[in-house]
């Protein structure tokens, strides 16, 4: 029967740093497959700009509340 108690730390065995660019390559490929301009997004933006009620007062209020509630980063200790 083994005795319960603190386990001994595993010995440190340094390993060489490794980096994989597989994810970056996948993301780069996905980005290259996207069109430079997406007409449906441009049209949606035009509609928003033309709407005098956008953004709504509720959205403006929520954004303002978040700004007021956020910390002043100029006062944060480094």
TILO-219442 format. One record per residue: x, y, z of N, C-alpha, C, O in turn. Coordinates in steps of 0.001 Angstrom, whole numbers, plus 500000, padded with zeros to 6 digits. Each point is the difference from the previous one (the first is absolute). Last residue first. Layout:
N
+--------+--------+--------+--------+--------+--------+--------+--------+--------+--------+--------+--------+
|     nx |     ny |     nz |    cax |    cay |    caz |     cx |     cy |     cz |     ox |     oy |     oz |
+--------+--------+--------+--------+--------+--------+--------+--------+--------+--------+--------+--------+
|      X |      Y |      Z |      X |      Y |      Z |      X |      Y |      Z |      X |      Y |      Z |
...
+--------+--------+--------+--------+--------+--------+--------+--------+--------+--------+--------+--------+
// end
This chain:
78
+--------+--------+--------+--------+--------+--------+--------+--------+--------+--------+--------+--------+
|     nx |     ny |     nz |    cax |    cay |    caz |     cx |     cy |     cz |     ox |     oy |     oz |
+--------+--------+--------+--------+--------+--------+--------+--------+--------+--------+--------+--------+
| 502199 | 550939 | 486387 | 500646 | 499066 | 499077 | 500750 | 498943 | 500760 | 500611 | 499120 | 499395 |
| 494822 | 503843 | 501950 | 501423 | 499811 | 500251 | 500570 | 498964 | 499052 | 499363 | 498984 | 499721 |
| 496370 | 504312 | 499291 | 500358 | 498632 | 500370 | 501505 | 499912 | 500206 | 500776 | 500479 | 499173 |
| 496593 | 503376 | 499231 | 500239 | 499940 | 501442 | 500425 | 498620 | 500475 | 500235 | 499810 | 501194 |
| 498530 | 501290 | 494292 | 501129 | 500893 | 500290 | 500338 | 499992 | 501495 | 501059 | 500482 | 500402 |
| 495202 | 497122 | 497763 | 501268 | 499307 | 499815 | 501205 | 500903 | 500244 | 501110 | 499505 | 500197 |
| 493800 | 500289 | 501686 | 500836 | 501002 | 499355 | 501403 | 499393 | 499890 | 500717 | 499904 | 500996 |
| 494692 | 497046 | 499105 | 501052 | 500640 | 500794 | 500772 | 501029 | 499178 | 500104 | 499889 | 498779 |
| 494616 | 498991 | 500344 | 501320 | 499430 | 499738 | 501066 | 500733 | 500804 | 499860 | 501189 | 500287 |
| 495385 | 499996 | 499541 | 500335 | 498940 | 500951 | 501401 | 499427 | 499796 | 500501 | 499291 | 500872 |
| 497671 | 504054 | 496193 | 500074 | 500576 | 501337 | 500452 | 498944 | 501016 | 500742 | 500318 | 500929 |
| 498477 | 498246 | 494667 | 501154 | 500906 | 500025 | 500184 | 500564 | 501408 | 501117 | 500028 | 500516 |
| 495100 | 497339 | 498685 | 501213 | 499180 | 500010 | 501253 | 500862 | 500056 | 500971 | 499650 | 500671 |
| 494864 | 502487 | 498909 | 500111 | 499377 | 501327 | 501270 | 499153 | 500093 | 500675 | 499996 | 501030 |
| 498254 | 501880 | 494785 | 500418 | 501044 | 500942 | 500180 | 499422 | 501400 | 500957 | 500346 | 500692 |
| 497262 | 496840 | 496024 | 501421 | 500261 | 499726 | 500530 | 501039 | 500978 | 501099 | 499848 | 500532 |
| 494304 | 499258 | 499649 | 500779 | 498850 | 500476 | 501493 | 500201 | 499785 | 500803 | 499664 | 500870 |
| 496234 | 503647 | 497444 | 499989 | 499989 | 501462 | 500846 | 498853 | 500542 | 500777 | 500196 | 500934 |
| 498533 | 500057 | 494423 | 500883 | 501085 | 500438 | 500098 | 500016 | 501526 | 501084 | 500189 | 500552 |
| 495859 | 496822 | 497563 | 501372 | 499562 | 499733 | 500990 | 501061 | 500471 | 501014 | 499672 | 500615 |
| 494456 | 501446 | 499650 | 500316 | 498925 | 500953 | 501433 | 499502 | 499805 | 500713 | 499774 | 500979 |
| 497454 | 503415 | 495965 | 500347 | 500602 | 501302 | 500375 | 498936 | 501046 | 500866 | 500240 | 500842 |
| 500001 | 498386 | 494099 | 498840 | 500393 | 500797 | 500454 | 500645 | 501309 | 501124 | 499779 | 500451 |
| 501908 | 500559 | 495072 | 499573 | 499000 | 500978 | 498855 | 500539 | 500856 | 499825 | 501209 | 500154 |
| 498851 | 499760 | 496177 | 501062 | 499049 | 500328 | 501217 | 500769 | 500450 | 500379 | 500950 | 499314 |
| 495441 | 500919 | 498974 | 499772 | 499427 | 501323 | 501062 | 498970 | 500386 | 499845 | 499292 | 500994 |
| 499905 | 502961 | 494696 | 500237 | 501027 | 501019 | 499799 | 499477 | 501430 | 500413 | 500655 | 500957 |
| 501166 | 496817 | 494394 | 498939 | 499950 | 501002 | 500269 | 501033 | 501097 | 500959 | 499850 | 500757 |
| 502088 | 499188 | 495576 | 498854 | 500779 | 499532 | 498879 | 500069 | 501038 | 499119 | 500853 | 499889 |
| 504784 | 496523 | 500877 | 500406 | 501404 | 499923 | 498811 | 500877 | 499607 | 499869 | 501123 | 500486 |
| 499524 | 494193 | 499505 | 500161 | 500503 | 501368 | 500349 | 501495 | 499996 | 499464 | 500764 | 500802 |
| 500278 | 496997 | 495068 | 498665 | 500117 | 500588 | 500083 | 500554 | 501416 | 499165 | 500812 | 500398 |
| 504853 | 498217 | 497382 | 499341 | 501161 | 499391 | 498618 | 500228 | 500596 | 499601 | 501138 | 500247 |
| 502736 | 495001 | 501046 | 500608 | 501203 | 500578 | 499362 | 501251 | 499430 | 499749 | 500953 | 500738 |
| 498951 | 494951 | 497430 | 499492 | 500110 | 501372 | 500557 | 501249 | 500664 | 499274 | 500704 | 500702 |
| 502378 | 498228 | 495039 | 498606 | 500456 | 499922 | 499401 | 500166 | 501391 | 499271 | 500962 | 500243 |
| 505028 | 497205 | 499444 | 500035 | 501408 | 499595 | 498577 | 500558 | 499959 | 499753 | 501110 | 500472 |
| 500693 | 494342 | 500264 | 500424 | 500731 | 501189 | 500049 | 501497 | 499697 | 499611 | 500817 | 500835 |
| 499419 | 496241 | 495651 | 498883 | 499983 | 500951 | 500349 | 500761 | 501279 | 499125 | 500608 | 500617 |
| 504224 | 498800 | 495909 | 498932 | 500961 | 499666 | 498848 | 500032 | 501005 | 499440 | 501066 | 500254 |
| 505791 | 497837 | 500381 | 498768 | 499210 | 500106 | 498828 | 500946 | 499782 | 499645 | 500768 | 500894 |
| 505899 | 499058 | 497795 | 498841 | 500827 | 500327 | 498780 | 499096 | 500019 | 499758 | 499239 | 499064 |
| 504313 | 498670 | 500313 | 500534 | 501227 | 500587 | 498866 | 500926 | 500435 | 500124 | 500696 | 501008 |
| 499169 | 493939 | 498955 | 500104 | 501110 | 499046 | 500500 | 501259 | 500710 | 499750 | 500195 | 501189 |
| 501660 | 494839 | 500450 | 498937 | 500995 | 500167 | 500159 | 501098 | 498958 | 501122 | 500386 | 499671 |
| 502018 | 496027 | 500925 | 498815 | 499542 | 499266 | 498833 | 500977 | 500111 | 499010 | 499873 | 499280 |
| 505136 | 500765 | 503076 | 500222 | 500189 | 498563 | 498803 | 499561 | 499170 | 499817 | 500479 | 498881 |
| 500153 | 498803 | 505801 | 499937 | 501428 | 499696 | 500166 | 500255 | 498512 | 499307 | 500843 | 499430 |
| 501254 | 494793 | 502135 | 498586 | 500383 | 500103 | 499822 | 501476 | 499667 | 499035 | 500381 | 499339 |
| 505366 | 497966 | 500871 | 499285 | 499469 | 498841 | 498534 | 500393 | 500005 | 499443 | 500360 | 498963 |
| 503158 | 500759 | 504786 | 500455 | 500785 | 498844 | 499262 | 499542 | 498733 | 499566 | 500827 | 499198 |
| 499729 | 496701 | 504721 | 499338 | 501303 | 500060 | 500390 | 500878 | 498815 | 499157 | 500698 | 499435 |
| 503005 | 495147 | 500981 | 498574 | 499790 | 499735 | 499272 | 501342 | 499975 | 499213 | 500267 | 499091 |
| 505301 | 499775 | 502142 | 499866 | 499697 | 498575 | 498532 | 499812 | 499626 | 499561 | 500468 | 498949 |
| 501472 | 500104 | 505576 | 500205 | 501250 | 499275 | 499846 | 499779 | 498500 | 499414 | 500831 | 499307 |
| 500426 | 495406 | 503476 | 498811 | 500834 | 500184 | 500125 | 501301 | 499219 | 499040 | 500447 | 499372 |
| 504706 | 496656 | 500593 | 498847 | 499392 | 499322 | 498758 | 500874 | 500111 | 499309 | 500223 | 499007 |
| 505373 | 500246 | 502735 | 499332 | 501030 | 499210 | 498789 | 499439 | 499260 | 499448 | 500658 | 499118 |
| 503652 | 498270 | 505576 | 499312 | 499422 | 498850 | 499279 | 501134 | 499279 | 499295 | 500800 | 500615 |
| 505096 | 498430 | 503063 | 498910 | 500828 | 499497 | 499405 | 499303 | 498787 | 500709 | 499411 | 499183 |
| 502786 | 499719 | 505480 | 499449 | 499579 | 498719 | 498886 | 500961 | 499620 | 499299 | 500538 | 500856 |
| 505342 | 498801 | 502703 | 498768 | 500692 | 499632 | 499562 | 499539 | 498625 | 500818 | 499754 | 499114 |
| 502035 | 496931 | 503993 | 500169 | 501142 | 499090 | 498641 | 500631 | 499697 | 498984 | 499311 | 499908 |
| 501941 | 498346 | 504802 | 499663 | 499606 | 498628 | 500208 | 501198 | 499099 | 499800 | 501137 | 500425 |
| 501781 | 496936 | 504894 | 499784 | 501063 | 499008 | 499702 | 499418 | 498621 | 500599 | 499013 | 499573 |
| 498465 | 499032 | 505342 | 500727 | 499601 | 498792 | 499725 | 501046 | 498942 | 498903 | 500060 | 499444 |
| 500501 | 499007 | 506220 | 499938 | 500948 | 498894 | 500840 | 499480 | 498851 | 501193 | 499736 | 500152 |
| 496244 | 497170 | 503673 | 501269 | 500654 | 499655 | 499827 | 500888 | 498781 | 499251 | 499668 | 499081 |
| 496709 | 499498 | 504336 | 500661 | 499324 | 498879 | 501298 | 500715 | 499685 | 500096 | 501219 | 500139 |
| 497861 | 498769 | 504857 | 499910 | 500669 | 498701 | 500725 | 499204 | 498930 | 501004 | 499332 | 500248 |
| 496611 | 498304 | 503974 | 501254 | 500687 | 499701 | 499885 | 500640 | 498621 | 499364 | 499441 | 499107 |
| 496497 | 499785 | 504367 | 500730 | 499358 | 498915 | 501271 | 500792 | 499725 | 500051 | 501216 | 500187 |
| 497154 | 498210 | 504565 | 500347 | 500903 | 498902 | 500805 | 499269 | 498939 | 500915 | 499234 | 500303 |
| 495991 | 497598 | 502282 | 500820 | 501101 | 500484 | 500337 | 500901 | 498834 | 499540 | 499778 | 498879 |
| 498462 | 494908 | 502592 | 499595 | 501280 | 499431 | 500855 | 501096 | 500596 | 500296 | 499986 | 501195 |
| 501034 | 494723 | 498009 | 499680 | 500980 | 501021 | 499654 | 501327 | 499332 | 500727 | 500467 | 499124 |
| 498684 | 494249 | 499075 | 500820 | 501198 | 499940 | 499509 | 501002 | 501015 | 498813 | 500061 | 500321 |
| 501118 | 494345 | 499596 | 499153 | 501162 | 500000 | 500901 | 501235 | 500000 | 500962 | 500066 | 500765 |
+--------+--------+--------+--------+--------+--------+--------+--------+--------+--------+--------+--------+
// end
